[in-house]
Amino acid sequence: MKKEVTKSVAKGMKVALDVVIRTEANTASCLIMYQPKAPKELMNYRRNK
């Protein structure tokens, strides 16, 4: 039972994090601070490639 719950929680977290990553990959930052270069793997989540 515990293993099934853990797997379902892990699947839910993966979906939630994918949504957050897709949202953040397609938004721009408006802060006037140092922003490091985005990793190339982030391009996998962008709508416009």
Beta strands, then each sheet from edge to edge (+ up, - down):
end
